[in-house]
Amino acid sequence: MSTNNADTTLREVAIELGDCRSCRGCIDLNPDVFEWDEVLDMPFVNRSEVSEDEVQDIMNCCPEGCIVFVDD
């Protein structure tokens, strides 16, 4: 039997914009999940249902810690 340690459970992710300093790191690391709104001049979540593995790097790298799981 094969074991897979990757977490494939989908969770809802969000950006706490009040803490965001618009560094665009989330977009650089996860362009399939996060995008930039040119009109509002801020990032937004393009695909809110993600696996924890997909966003763990940016959650660890975000200077303000504003990438969060909604269900925490």
C-alpha positions, 0 to 999 in steps of 0.5 A: 500500500502506497502512502501519500503525505500530500494534503489534498483536502480543499480549504478556503483561502483569503487575503486579509487586506487590512494587513497587506502591504501589496508586495505581490509575493502571493501572486509571484508564488501562486499566480494560479490562486492569486491575481492583481486587481489593476482597478482597485490596486490590490491582490485578490484570490482568483481560486479560493478552494485550494489544497494546503500544499498549494499555498503553504509556501506563500503563507510562510513567506508573506511578510504580514501573514495576511494569507489565511484559511477561512475555516481556521 
